[in-house]
Amino acid sequence: MSPSQQAIDAVNTLLTAPTWSPSDVGALLQVKLERFKQAPSSTKQFVGSGTGLFEKVRLLMQTFGGSAKPAIYVRCDWGAQVTRADLGALIPSQAVPVVLPPPVGGQGPPRISSVFSVDFPGARVGFGVEARGKIGPFLHTLSFERPLLALAPADFEVGSFQAYRVSQAEHAYAIERRSSRRDAVLVRSLSVSARVVHVAFTVVESFITEPLAITLINRLLVQGLLKDELLGKHDAVELFAEELETTTRVPAPVP
């Protein structure tokens, strides 16, 4: 498949996808996406690098309480020489590019970058092209942005979820959403040592961040489902977020 057809197929697929998940976006762009651990825990960002047309990818997911819109930013291989004409009807003939300021301290031949912003149903796509010296302009970046979904605060209150014990699975407990009966947080392990409850968990519902998951685990599992089992056996809870590889320690509630 030619680079131009790759770009066209990727744009069309992302525009019609109901959601942008790290696994689906990574598979489409042939880039393994991993959680960007340096980002604030109130956000969900995934990054990855590839060796084909799509060199670098960054995915931003909408989270409850966050302000980031669902977005994908892709740096493309300029050397693949994909032109505006190669992208066909994706960029309307009347589209006018916005010329970007030249990079500060850039070396080599002068670079002139511009972006065609095109509105599609439910998303805006930016086609960034760049000329280097007398060569180009060729496709250099792709960006996708969707509007924020309306999320009801009541849907993320503690009462909207419940904890349950799991049998014959890779995880020991789960927090599920009451309305859909779908898992929102998986607790891989839970143990007690030196009067500390140790919990390892991962979040599976895209809108939920690790801080909210910690609240749900504490309220519904440690202080709820396992209240009697843990009574008088711990002074603190340490929660390890597997995807972020961070540990949060919270004191046990005073009886």
Backbone hydrogen bonds in HBPLUS format (Angstrom, degrees):
<---DONOR---> <-ACCEPTOR-->    atom                        ^
c    i                          cat <-CA-CA->   ^        H-A-AA   ^      H-
h    n   atom  resd res      DA  || num        DHA   H-A  angle D-A-AA Bond
n    s   type  num  typ     dist DA aas  dist angle  dist       angle   num
A0006-GLN N   A0002-SER O   2.93 MM   4  6.24 152.7  2.00 152.9 161.7     1
A0007-ALA N   A0003-PRO O   2.97 MM   4  6.26 157.0  2.02 148.9 154.0     2
A0008-ILE N   A0004-SER O   2.98 MM   4  6.25 161.5  2.01 148.5 153.5     3
A0009-ASP N   A0005-GLN O   2.88 MM   4  5.98 169.3  1.90 151.7 154.7     4
A0010-ALA N   A0006-GLN O   2.94 MM   4  6.07 157.8  1.99 147.1 153.6     5
A0011-VAL N   A0007-ALA O   2.99 MM   4  6.19 164.8  2.02 152.4 155.9     6
A0012-ASN N   A0008-ILE O   3.01 MM   4  6.21 173.7  2.02 156.5 158.3     7
A0013-THR N   A0009-ASP O   2.92 MM   4  6.00 157.3  1.97 147.2 153.8     8
A0014-LEU N   A0010-ALA O   2.97 MM   4  6.09 165.1  2.00 151.2 155.2     9
A0015-LEU N   A0011-VAL O   2.98 MM   4  6.11 150.8  2.07 149.6 157.9    10
A0016-THR N   A0012-ASN O   3.25 MM   4  6.39 143.3  2.39 139.5 147.4    11
A0017-ALA N   A0013-THR O   3.00 MM   4  6.07 125.2  2.31 142.6 156.8    12
A0025-VAL N   A0021-SER O   2.93 MM   4  5.99 173.7  1.93 163.4 165.5    13
A0026-GLY N   A0022-PRO O   2.93 MM   4  5.78 156.6  1.98 138.8 146.4    14
A0027-ALA N   A0023-SER O   2.98 MM   4  6.05 157.5  2.04 142.3 148.4    15
A0028-LEU N   A0024-ASP O   3.01 MM   4  6.16 159.1  2.06 147.2 152.8    16
A0029-LEU N   A0025-VAL O   3.00 MM   4  6.15 165.5  2.02 153.5 156.9    17
A0030-GLN N   A0026-GLY O   2.83 MM   4  5.59 108.7  2.34 136.3 152.0    18
A0031-VAL N   A0026-GLY O   2.90 MM   5  4.76 156.3  1.96 137.7 143.3    19
A0034-GLU N   A0047-VAL O   2.92 MM  13  5.54 165.0  1.95 148.3 149.0    20
A0047-VAL N   A0034-GLU O   2.88 MM  13  5.54 156.3  1.93 156.1 153.9    21
A0036-PHE N   A0045-GLN O   2.78 MM   9  5.45 170.6  1.78 144.6 144.0    22
A0039-ALA N   A0036-PHE O   3.29 MM   3  5.94 163.1  2.32 115.3 120.3    23
A0043-THR N   A0040-PRO O   2.99 MM   3  5.69 163.0  2.02 121.8 125.1    24
A0061-MET N   A0044-LYS O   3.04 MM  17  5.52 162.8  2.07 163.1 166.3    25
A0046-PHE N   A0059-LEU O   2.90 MM  13  5.05 154.6  1.96 144.5 152.1    26
A0059-LEU N   A0046-PHE O   2.76 MM  13  5.05 163.3  1.79 152.0 157.8    27
A0048-GLY N   A0057-VAL O   3.04 MM   9  5.38 137.2  2.23 150.9 153.6    28
A0057-VAL N   A0048-GLY O   2.91 MM   9  5.38 159.7  1.95 157.7 159.3    29
A0050-GLY N   A0055-GLU O   2.74 MM   5  4.64 158.1  1.79 126.3 131.7    30
A0077-ASP N   A0053-LEU O   2.76 MM  24  4.98 142.4  1.90 141.4 150.0    31
A0055-GLU N   A0075-ARG O   2.78 MM  20  5.55 138.0  1.95 154.6 168.6    32
A0056-LYS N   A0075-ARG O   3.37 MM  19  5.08 157.1  2.42 130.8 135.5    33
A0075-ARG N   A0056-LYS O   2.84 MM  19  5.08 162.5  1.87 147.0 152.5    34
A0058-ARG N   A0073-TYR O   2.86 MM  15  5.14 147.8  1.97 147.7 156.1    35
A0073-TYR N   A0058-ARG O   2.84 MM  15  5.14 159.5  1.89 150.2 157.1    36
A0060-LEU N   A0071-ALA O   2.82 MM  11  5.07 172.0  1.82 152.8 154.5    37
A0071-ALA N   A0060-LEU O   3.05 MM  11  5.07 160.5  2.09 135.4 140.0    38
A0066-GLY N   A0063-THR O   3.03 MM   3  5.25 161.9  2.06 124.2 127.5    39
A0064-PHE N   A0207-PHE O   2.81 MM 143  5.32 168.8  1.82 143.7 142.7    40
A0146-ARG N   A0070-PRO O   2.92 MM  76  5.39 162.7  1.95 161.5 163.7    41
A0072-ILE N   A0144-PHE O   2.92 MM  72  5.01 151.4  2.00 135.7 141.8    42
A0144-PHE N   A0072-ILE O   2.80 MM  72  5.01 154.1  1.86 149.8 155.7    43
A0074-VAL N   A0142-LEU O   2.76 MM  68  5.00 161.8  1.79 167.8 166.2    44
A0142-LEU N   A0074-VAL O   2.87 MM  68  5.00 154.1  1.94 141.6 147.5    45
A0076-CYS N   A0140-HIS O   2.71 MM  64  4.87 162.4  1.74 131.1 135.2    46
A0080-ALA N   A0077-ASP O   3.01 MM   3  5.58 163.5  2.03 115.4 120.9    47
A0081-GLN N   A0078-TRP O   3.07 MM   3  5.83 166.8  2.09 121.1 125.3    48
A0139-LEU N   A0082-VAL O   2.66 MM  57  5.29 157.7  1.71 153.7 161.9    49
A0086-ASP N   A0083-THR O   3.08 MM   3  5.08 124.1  2.41  93.6 107.9    50
A0087-LEU N   A0084-ARG O   3.07 MM   3  5.39 140.1  2.24 105.0 115.7    51
A0088-GLY N   A0085-ALA O   3.16 MM   3  5.49 164.1  2.19 110.4 114.6    52
A0090-LEU N   A0087-LEU O   3.24 MM   3  5.89 162.1  2.27 138.5 138.4    53
A0095-ALA N   A0092-PRO O   3.03 MM   3  5.39 163.7  2.06 113.7 118.9    54
A0098-VAL N   A0115-VAL O   2.91 MM  17  5.25 160.8  1.94 139.6 142.8    55
A0115-VAL N   A0098-VAL O   2.94 MM  17  5.25 148.5  2.04 132.9 141.2    56
A0100-LEU N   A0113-SER O   2.81 MM  13  5.49 170.0  1.82 145.5 149.1    57
A0133-GLY N   A0110-PRO O   2.74 MM  23  5.19 163.1  1.77 164.9 161.1    58
A0112-ILE N   A0131-ALA O   2.86 MM  19  5.14 159.3  1.90 148.0 155.0    59
A0131-ALA N   A0112-ILE O   2.87 MM  19  5.14 161.2  1.91 140.6 145.7    60
A0114-SER N   A0129-VAL O   2.98 MM  15  5.56 159.5  2.02 157.5 162.0    61
A0129-VAL N   A0114-SER O   2.84 MM  15  5.56 161.5  1.87 163.9 170.2    62
A0116-PHE N   A0127-PHE O   2.92 MM  11  5.04 164.4  1.94 135.6 138.4    63
A0127-PHE N   A0116-PHE O   2.82 MM  11  5.04 166.8  1.84 145.3 148.7    64
A0118-VAL N   A0125-VAL O   2.84 MM   7  5.33 169.2  1.85 158.0 161.5    65
A0125-VAL N   A0118-VAL O   2.89 MM   7  5.33 170.3  1.90 157.7 158.6    66
A0120-PHE N   A0123-ALA O   2.79 MM   3  5.30 164.3  1.82 167.4 172.0    67
A0123-ALA N   A0120-PHE O   3.14 MM   3  5.30 175.3  2.14 123.8 125.2    68
A0124-ARG N   A0145-GLU O   2.93 MM  21  5.34 158.5  1.97 150.7 157.8    69
A0145-GLU N   A0124-ARG O   2.98 MM  21  5.34 143.8  2.12 149.1 158.5    70
A0126-GLY N   A0143-SER O   2.79 MM  17  4.85 157.6  1.84 135.9 143.1    71
A0143-SER N   A0126-GLY O   2.97 MM  17  4.85 142.8  2.11 136.8 143.2    72
A0128-GLY N   A0141-THR O   2.89 MM  13  4.66 159.4  1.93 134.7 138.3    73
A0140-HIS N   A0128-GLY O   2.70 MM  12  5.48 172.9  1.71 156.6 154.0    74
A0141-THR N   A0128-GLY O   3.15 MM  13  4.66 162.7  2.18 125.3 126.2    75
A0130-GLU N   A0138-PHE O   2.91 MM   8  5.47 152.4  1.98 140.5 146.9    76
A0138-PHE N   A0130-GLU O   2.99 MM   8  5.47 153.9  2.06 134.8 132.0    77
A0132-ARG N   A0135-ILE O   2.82 MM   3  5.29 150.7  1.91 159.8 165.0    78
A0135-ILE N   A0132-ARG O   3.06 MM   3  5.29 164.2  2.09 123.5 126.4    79
A0155-ASP N   A0152-ALA O   2.91 MM   3  5.50 146.2  2.02 117.9 127.2    80
A0156-PHE N   A0153-PRO O   2.98 MM   3  5.53 163.8  2.01 117.3 122.7    81
A0157-GLU N   A0154-ALA O   3.36 MM   3  5.29 171.3  2.37 105.2 105.8    82
A0160-SER N   A0157-GLU O   2.94 MM   3  5.56 162.9  1.97 120.0 125.7    83
A0161-PHE N   A0158-VAL O   3.06 MM   3  5.74 164.3  2.09 124.2 126.5    84
A0178-ARG N   A0160-SER O   2.92 MM  18  5.70 166.3  1.94 142.4 146.8    85
A0162-GLN N   A0176-GLU O   2.94 MM  14  5.52 148.2  2.04 151.2 161.1    86
A0176-GLU N   A0162-GLN O   2.85 MM  14  5.52 161.9  1.88 166.9 162.3    87
A0164-TYR N   A0174-ALA O   2.97 MM  10  5.66 149.7  2.07 159.0 165.9    88
A0174-ALA N   A0164-TYR O   3.08 MM  10  5.66 153.2  2.15 158.8 165.0    89
A0166-VAL N   A0172-ALA O   2.88 MM   6  5.26 168.9  1.89 144.3 140.9    90
A0172-ALA N   A0187-VAL O   2.86 MM  15  5.93 135.9  2.06 152.2 163.3    91
A0173-TYR N   A0187-VAL O   3.27 MM  14  5.02 168.3  2.29 139.3 142.6    92
A0187-VAL N   A0173-TYR O   2.90 MM  14  5.02 168.2  1.91 139.0 140.4    93
A0175-ILE N   A0185-VAL O   2.81 MM  10  5.01 161.7  1.85 151.4 154.4    94
A0184-ALA N   A0175-ILE O   2.71 MM   9  5.66 172.6  1.71 160.2 160.9    95
A0185-VAL N   A0175-ILE O   3.16 MM  10  5.01 158.5  2.21 139.7 143.4    96
A0177-ARG N   A0182-ARG O   2.87 MM   5  5.58 164.9  1.90 156.4 154.7    97
A0181-ARG N   A0177-ARG O   2.72 MM   4  5.25 140.1  1.88 152.1 163.1    98
A0204-VAL N   A0184-ALA O   2.93 MM  20  5.23 163.5  1.95 136.1 139.8    99
A0205-GLU N   A0184-ALA O   3.17 MM  21  4.66 148.2  2.28 134.8 126.9   100
A0186-LEU N   A0202-THR O   2.91 MM  16  5.40 170.9  1.91 170.5 170.8   101
A0202-THR N   A0186-LEU O   2.90 MM  16  5.40 153.1  1.97 153.9 162.6   102
A0188-ARG N   A0200-ALA O   2.72 MM  12  5.45 129.2  1.97 139.6 155.1   103
A0189-SER N   A0200-ALA O   3.43 MM  11  5.34 158.0  2.49 133.7 136.7   104
A0200-ALA N   A0189-SER O   3.09 MM  11  5.34 161.2  2.12 145.8 147.7   105
A0191-SER N   A0198-HIS O   2.99 MM   7  5.25 153.6  2.06 142.5 151.1   106
A0198-HIS N   A0191-SER O   2.69 MM   7  5.25 165.1  1.71 158.2 163.1   107
A0193-SER N   A0196-VAL O   3.01 MM   3  5.41 160.0  2.06 148.2 151.8   108
A0196-VAL N   A0193-SER O   2.93 MM   3  5.41 139.9  2.10 112.2 123.1   109
A0235-ASP N   A0195-ARG O   2.76 MM  40  5.65 166.6  1.78 148.6 143.8   110
A0197-VAL N   A0236-ALA O   2.98 MM  39  6.38 166.5  2.00 152.7 153.2   111
A0238-GLU N   A0197-VAL O   2.77 MM  41  6.09 165.2  1.79 164.1 168.7   112
A0199-VAL N   A0238-GLU O   2.83 MM  39  6.13 164.4  1.85 168.3 170.1   113
A0240-PHE N   A0199-VAL O   2.65 MM  41  6.00 170.9  1.66 164.7 166.9   114
A0201-PHE N   A0240-PHE O   2.99 MM  39  6.29 164.6  2.01 164.9 165.7   115
A0242-GLU N   A0201-PHE O   2.97 MM  41  5.96 169.8  1.98 171.3 174.3   116
A0208-ILE N   A0205-GLU O   3.16 MM   3  5.72 154.1  2.23 117.8 125.1   117
A0213-ALA N   A0209-THR O   2.99 MM   4  6.27 157.1  2.04 150.8 158.3   118
A0214-ILE N   A0210-GLU O   2.90 MM   4  6.12 153.8  1.97 155.8 161.6   119
A0215-THR N   A0211-PRO O   3.24 MM   4  6.53 154.2  2.31 141.1 147.1   120
A0216-LEU N   A0212-LEU O   2.98 MM   4  6.32 159.3  2.02 152.2 157.8   121
A0217-ILE N   A0213-ALA O   2.89 MM   4  6.12 160.5  1.93 152.9 157.9   122
A0218-ASN N   A0214-ILE O   2.98 MM   4  6.12 166.0  2.00 150.2 154.2   123
A0219-ARG N   A0215-THR O   2.96 MM   4  6.05 170.6  1.97 153.3 156.3   124
A0220-LEU N   A0216-LEU O   2.86 MM   4  5.63 162.0  1.89 146.1 152.3   125
A0221-LEU N   A0217-ILE O   2.95 MM   4  5.07 144.4  2.08 124.5 134.8   126
A0222-VAL N   A0217-ILE O   2.98 MM   5  6.40 159.7  2.02 157.1 163.4   127
A0223-GLN N   A0218-ASN O   2.81 MM   5  5.87 149.8  1.90 152.7 161.9   128
A0225-LEU N   A0220-LEU O   2.93 MM   5  6.23 167.3  1.94 138.5 137.2   129
A0226-LEU N   A0221-LEU O   2.81 MM   5  5.72 165.8  1.83 162.6 164.3   130
A0227-LYS N   A0224-GLY O   3.18 MM   3  5.13 168.1  2.20 110.6 112.3   131
A0230-LEU N   A0226-LEU O   2.95 MM   4  6.04 152.1  2.03 158.9 165.2   132
A0231-LEU N   A0227-LYS O   3.03 MM   4  5.85 116.1  2.45 140.1 154.4   133
A0233-LYS N   A0230-LEU O   2.99 MM   3  5.34 165.8  2.01 137.1 135.3   134
A0252-ALA N   A0235-ASP O   2.94 MM  17  5.06 170.4  1.95 119.3 116.8   135
A0237-VAL N   A0250-VAL O   2.74 MM  13  5.30 160.3  1.77 162.9 169.7   136
A0250-VAL N   A0237-VAL O   2.85 MM  13  5.30 162.0  1.88 154.3 159.8   137
A0239-LEU N   A0248-THR O   2.77 MM   9  5.18 168.3  1.79 152.7 155.4   138
A0248-THR N   A0239-LEU O   2.89 MM   9  5.18 158.3  1.94 140.8 147.1   139
A0241-ALA N   A0246-THR O   2.82 MM   5  5.40 158.1  1.87 167.1 169.8   140
A0245-GLU N   A0241-ALA O   2.66 MM   4  5.43 133.0  1.88 149.5 164.8   141
